[in-house]
Amino acid sequence: STVRNEHLIQVAACKDVGVILFDVVLGHGSNVDPVGSLAKSLKEARQLALKQGRYLQFVASICGTSHDSKNYGQQELML
């Protein structure tokens, strides 16, 4: 979602942030490609932190199963 991605960049810009925790939700009503929709923002967030002399770590949890239509294994690999 655009709101989530914009918020991710805002949080990454905070100089006292070193870790960002987030969930990736699979299943009905979720994004068609949940990790794919986050990928650009995650890269941008990390680059922003590096420009400020910080290393930004991400910790993600995938909420779903291998039976979800969003391909759990593929989403996991992309993370």
C-alpha positions as CSV (number, residue, x, y, z in Angstrom):
1,S,0.0,0.0,0.0
2,T,1.2,3.5,-0.7
3,V,0.5,4.7,2.9
4,R,2.6,1.8,4.3
5,N,5.5,2.5,1.9
6,E,5.5,6.2,2.6
7,H,5.5,5.5,6.3
8,L,8.4,3.1,6.0
9,I,10.5,5.9,4.3
10,Q,9.5,8.4,7.0
11,V,10.5,6.0,9.8
12,A,13.8,5.1,8.0
13,A,14.6,8.8,7.9
14,C,14.6,9.0,11.7
15,K,18.2,9.0,12.9
16,D,17.5,7.0,16.0
17,V,15.9,4.1,14.1
18,G,18.1,1.0,13.4
19,V,15.5,-1.7,13.0
20,I,12.2,-1.8,11.3
21,L,9.8,-4.6,12.1
22,F,6.9,-5.5,9.8
23,D,4.5,-8.2,8.8
24,V,3.7,-9.5,5.3
25,V,0.2,-10.7,5.2
26,L,-0.9,-13.3,2.6
27,G,-4.4,-14.5,1.8
28,H,-7.7,-13.1,0.6
29,G,-7.8,-9.3,0.6
30,S,-4.0,-8.9,0.7
31,N,-1.9,-7.3,-2.0
32,V,-1.3,-9.5,-5.1
33,D,2.4,-9.4,-4.5
34,P,3.0,-8.2,-0.9
35,V,6.8,-8.3,-0.8
36,G,7.1,-7.0,-4.4
37,S,5.0,-4.0,-3.4
38,L,7.5,-3.3,-0.5
39,A,10.7,-4.0,-2.3
40,K,11.4,-0.5,-3.8
41,S,10.6,1.2,-0.4
42,L,12.8,-1.2,1.5
43,K,15.7,-0.4,-0.8
44,E,15.0,3.3,-0.6
45,A,14.9,3.1,3.2
46,R,18.2,1.3,3.4
47,Q,19.9,3.7,1.0
48,L,18.5,6.7,3.0
49,A,20.0,5.3,6.2
50,L,23.3,4.6,4.5
51,K,23.5,8.2,3.3
52,Q,23.1,9.2,6.9
53,G,25.9,6.9,8.0
54,R,23.6,4.2,9.5
55,Y,22.8,0.6,8.7
56,L,19.1,-0.2,8.8
57,Q,18.0,-3.7,9.6
58,F,14.6,-5.2,8.7
59,V,12.8,-8.0,10.5
60,A,9.8,-9.4,8.8
61,S,7.2,-12.0,9.6
62,I,5.1,-13.7,6.9
63,C,1.6,-14.3,8.0
64,G,0.2,-17.1,5.9
65,T,0.7,-20.7,4.7
66,S,2.1,-22.5,1.7
67,H,-1.6,-22.9,0.6
68,D,-2.1,-19.2,0.1
69,S,-2.5,-17.9,-3.4
70,K,0.3,-15.4,-2.9
71,N,3.0,-18.1,-3.1
72,Y,4.5,-18.1,0.5
73,G,7.8,-19.6,-0.7
74,Q,8.3,-16.9,-3.4
75,Q,7.5,-14.1,-0.9
76,E,9.9,-15.6,1.6
77,L,12.7,-15.7,-1.0
78,M,12.1,-12.1,-2.1
79,L,12.5,-10.9,1.5
